[in-house]
């Protein structure tokens, strides 16, 4: 039987600086927090963005390429840099990790869904940290995830995660006075305060994060949106400190049927 599973979604802006370069110090600190969680018998899955951002610092695609082709080039180059950075940081802590690249079709087809679920289970049983990212190299625009927030939510439901922690660069969901909303139970709790504005480097935004968090909570996963830049934020929220915004689980945990994704 697997230990309690924590899925941590790491946004592009969390692990890159204002020059689009990977912030290796931040990644080191995140890896250190994962190491602490593993010492406390948690199984951890990372869903990370950043491949395209990392690629921007390494290559300048031909200006004649389409938007999708440019993204493919950047992801192909950047994914190597991103994976190697995680690998080196975890290796220093005596932790082995595994790269898992996926696409939306893996959640729409039953055979693919069960195959991916089995893969993640096998990696966790082998005491590895799966590092999941969308395979932007082969994904076509109409079959891309909305963003990696959506992917993290799907993974959390798939593995019946105890927690989903979404790391961003703001302190949580804020009301119209700029105050953090500590707990959200339904869409109306945040709807009028959150815009659909996207993040500077990634495809997501707070609206997408809230939608994913609420959906995950409905399927039994306690979900948090916190600032990934603050010191030991993951450990603080796991210790029960009142930081960020928490989406309280609304129902008993169960796995969403794969047919739901076929209809999307």
N, C-alpha and C positions, 0 to 999 in steps of 0.2 A: 504493500500500500504506500502511495506517495505521500510525502509530507504536504502541509498546506502550501498552496502555490500562490506566488505573487507575480503578477504581470506588471512590468514597469515600462511605460511608453516614454521615450526620450525624443523631444522635439528637436528639429534642426537648429533652431535658435539657441537651444540650451547648450549644445556642444560645438557651436561655431561662434567665432567672434565677429566684430563688425567688418572685418576684412574678408569674410567668407572662409577663413581658415579654421580647421578643426582646433578646438580648445582642448589640448591634451591634458591640461591640469584638471579641468572639469571632468573629463572622462576618467582620470585617475581617481578622483574623489568619489565618483559614482561607483566605480569598481570596488573601492574600499567599503562602501556601504553595502554593496551586494555580498561582499565577503563576510561582513558581520551578520547579515541575515542568514547566510548559509550556516554559520556557526551556531545559530539559534534554530537550526533544523528546518528552515524554509527552503522550498524549491523556487527558483527564480527564473523567469523568462523575460528577456529584454526585447522590446519592439522599438527599433531605433530608426529614426530618419537620419539624414545627413550625407547619404552617398552623392546625391546631386550637388549638394553644397560643397562637399570635399572635392568633387570633380572640377568645380568652377575655379578652384585655386591651382589646378594642375594642368588644365588644357583650355584652349580657346577654340571651340568648334567652328567649322566653316560657316560663314554667315548665310550661305545659301541653303543650309539645312532647314527642314521644317521644325516646328516646335517640338514635336514628338521625337524626331531624329536627334535634335540637340539634347533633349533630356536623356535619350538612350546613350549617347556618347559620354555625357557627363557622369551618368550612373555607372557605366562600364568602367570608367577610369577611377571614379571616386569610391566605388564599393571596395576595391582592393585596399585603398588607403584606410577606409573606415574599418574594415575587418581587421587589418593588421594592427591598427591602433588599439582596438579592443583586445585583441589577442595578446599584445605585449603587456598591456596594463593588468590583465587578469593573470597572465603567466607570472608576473612578479609577486602575486598574492597566492600562488600555488593553486590557481583555479583554471580548469580547462573549459573552453567555450566552443560552441559549434554554430556555424552560419546556416541559417535557413532562409532561403529566398522563395517567396510565394507570390501568387497572383489571385485575382478574384475568382477565377474558375475553380480554384482549390476549395472554395466554400460553396460552390453551386452544384457540383457533381458529387454524388454520394461516395463513389469509389475514391475520388481525390480527397474528399473530406476525411474519410476514415483513414486513408493512408497518411495524411498529414497529422491527424490526431495520434495515430500510432507512432509516428516518427517523434513527435514532441514527447510523448510518454516514454519512449525508449531513451531519449536523450536525458530526460530528468532522472530516470532510473539508473542511468550511468553516471550520475552526479555531475552532469555537464550543465553549463548555462547556455541555453539556446538564444542566439541573437537573430531575431527575425526582422526582415525588411521586405518591402515589396520589390519584386524583380522588375525594376523599371526598364531594364535592357530589352525585355521581350514583351512587356505590357503595352497594349494598344490603348489609345485614349479612352475609347468607350468602355473598356473593360478594366480600367484602373479603379482602385479604391478611391473613395472621395479624398482620403488622406490616410496617414498612418494611425490617426486616432481611431478611425473605423476599423482598421486592421487589428489594432490592439484590443478593441472591444470584442471582435469576432474570436480572437485567440483566447481571451479571458473566458468567454462562454464555452468554447470548445474544450478547454482543459478544466472547466469548473473551478476557476480561480477563486481563492478566498478574498483577494484584494486586487484591484486595478489601480495603479498610481500613475496619473498622467502628469508628466513634468513639462512645465512651460516657463515663460520668463516673466510672468506676473504672479501676484501673490494669491490668486484665486479668483472666483467670480465676484464681481463688485456690483453694488446697487447704484442708483442714480446719484448718491452722495459720496461714492467712492469707498464705501465700507464693504468689507468682505462679507459675503453671505456664507455663514458657517455651515449650514445644512440645507440641502435641497432635496425635496421629496417628489416634486412634480414640475412639469414644464412651466407652468405659470409662475413658479417661484423665481425664474430667471429670465423668462421670455422677453419682457419689456426692457431689460437692462443690457442685453447682449446683442451685438450687431453681427452681421455676417462677414465683417472685414477679415481678410486673411492675414496670416503672419508674413513677415518680410521676405523670408527665404523659402518657407514651406508652402504646402497647398492648403493647410488647415487654418483654423481660427478658433476663437472661443465658442462660437455657436456650434461648430462641429464637435468640439471637445465636450460641451454640455450634452449634446444629443447622444454621443457615445456613452458618456458617463451615466445618463439616465437609463439608457437601454440596458447597459450592463447591470445596473442596480436592479432593474426589473427581473433579471434572471438570477438574482441572488449574490452578485459580487459587489461588495462594498467598494465604492470608487471614490478616489480623491483627485482633485486638481490642485497642484501645489507649485510653488516656484522651485524649479530645479537648480537654480543658482545659489540658493541659501545653504549654509553649512549644515550638513547631515539632515537635510529635509526629509529624506525617505525614512531614516531611523526615527526622527521625531514623530512623524505621523504614525508609524507603527507602534510607537510607545504611547500613543494616545494624546499627544500634545495637540492643542487646538490651532492648527495652522491650515491655511488653504480652505478649500470648500469640499465638503463630504457629501456624496450622494448615497443616502441610506438604502440598503437593500430592501426591496419591497415584497419579494416573494421567496419561497423556498427555492433552492438552487436546482436547476434542471437544464438539460442541454437543448438548445434550440434545434429544431428539425432542419435538416439540410434543404428541404423543399422551399423553405422560406427564402433562401438565397436565389433559388431558381427563378422566383417571381420578381426579383428586383432588377 
